[in-house]
């Protein structure tokens, strides 16, 4: 059994906060539909800048999905196409989330990697679409990533 604990302020939603209304992104299964980088990079070395990295992801990753559970847990689901020796179900400790309504940010904690915390700025959230912005550091360079998710 895993529990999640987050710093509580007046505007944060955590599993034990007792706030009745959940954000719109809680509940649906989300599958990534775009992975946009800014500034664009030449990801495949063809001399052209690539903004959307989703086409470069293996099909076994593109069909994966996630669900923000009301309990503060993130459920991950492998799609029908498995990568190499992947197992159909994930093992290890689950990720957890909290939401700060005031800053419109989701904080995600990966319990398999000590100290691994990501912050996503929510740009759009409905029962059908989730769009977030986050910073990614690659080779010492910080890039802005905008990820579009669709409910499936």
N, C-alpha and C positions, 0 to 999 in steps of 0.2 A: 504494500500500500504506500502510495506516495502522497505527500501533502505539499502544497505550495504556500509560501508565505511571502508577502510583499509589504513594503513600507506603505502605510495607509495615510493618505491625506484626504481632505474633504472632497476631492474630485476624482479619486482613483476607484476603480472597480477591481476588487479582488474576490476570490471565491467566497470568503467569509464576510464580505463587506455588508451584505444585507440589502444592497441596492436592488430594487425590483426590476428596473428596466435594464436589459442587457443591450450592449451595442449591436447594431445590425449585422456585424460580421460573426457573431456568436451563433453557432448551430449549423449553418450550411457547410457542405463539403466544398472546398476551394481547389481549383486546378489552375495553374499559371497559364495565362494566355499571351502575355508579353513580358519581356525582361529588357527594359530600355536602359542604356547607359548614357550618361552625359558627363564629360564630353565623349563622343563616339570614339571607338578605337578600332584599329585594323586587327580584328581578332583572328582572322584566318591567313594573314600575311599576303593577301592578294593586291595590296596597294590601295584598297578602297576602305573607307571608314565604315564600321558596322555599328549601328545603334541598337538593334534588337538582337540580343544574344540567344533568344529562344530557339531559332532554327539550328544553332550550333550545339544545343543540348542533345544528348542521346535520347532516342524515343523511349527508352526504359525510364528516363527521368521525367520526360514531358507528360507522361500519363499518371504521375503520382498526384496525390491530393492530401489536403490537411483539413482538420476541423478544429475550430476553437470551441472547446467544450465549456459549458456554464460553470464547471467545477474549477476552471483555471488550468486545465490540462490541454495540451495540443495532441490530437490524435493524428498520426501519420498513416497513410495508406499507400502501399506499393500498387501501381496499376497492374494491368494484365501482362504488360511486357516487363520481364525482369532483366536486370543487368547482370550478366555473367553468373556469378555464384550467389547472387542475392537470394535471401529467403523471402517467401511471400509475406511474412509478418516481421516487423521490426522487433529487435530485442534491445535490452538496455533500459536506462532510466528515461522516462518521457520528458518532453519539454513542457514548460509551463508559461503562462502569459498573465499579464495584468494590463489594465487600460487606464490611462489618465485622461479623463474627459476634458479637463482644462487645457491641456497641451495637445490633445488629440494624438497621443502616442501609445503604441503597444510596446511593452517591454517583454521580450522573450528570453527565457533562461533555459539553456541547454544543460541538463543535469549530468550528461555523460562527459562534459568537458568543464572542469572546475573553472569558474570565473568567466564562462562564455555567456555574455549577455548582449542581445541585439536590441536596438531601438528602431521602431518603424513609425514614421509619421503617416497618419491616415489622411489621404487626400480625398477619398470617396469611399463610402460604405453604405451598401444597401443589401437587401436579401439576394440580389443577383450579381453584384459587382463589388470587389474590394480592390482599391488602388492604394499602394503605399509607396513611400519614398524613404530610402535609407542610404547611408554612406558605406562604400566598400573600399578597403585599402588593398591595393594589389601592387606588388613590387615597389612599395614606398609611395605610390600615388593614390590619392583619394579621388574616387569617382562617385557620382551620384547615380543611384539606381532607382528606377521607378518600375515597380512590379504590378502588373495587372492580373487579377485573379477573377475567374468566373465561377459561379455556383454550378455544381453538377449534380 
